Amino acid sequence: MTSMLEYIHNHSQESERYSGIKYEQLEKLLKQAEKLHNNQRDIATAKKGANNCFWWW
């Protein structure tokens, strides 16, 4: 995946040809996807931690 991102950054002038959108739009889309992924990972981690919490009354 890193090599693909490197290619995109190194050939930004070609982004519209291979993706159909301008480089700035592609960059914004990738940042939003990364943010969503991180949020989902954080939620999954929090749920996992909550399941390991035991309350003894």
Residue pairs with C-beta under 8 A, 6 or more apart in sequence:
5 30
8 15
8 23
8 26
12 23
13 23
15 21
15 22
15 23
15 26
16 22
16 23
19 26
21 29
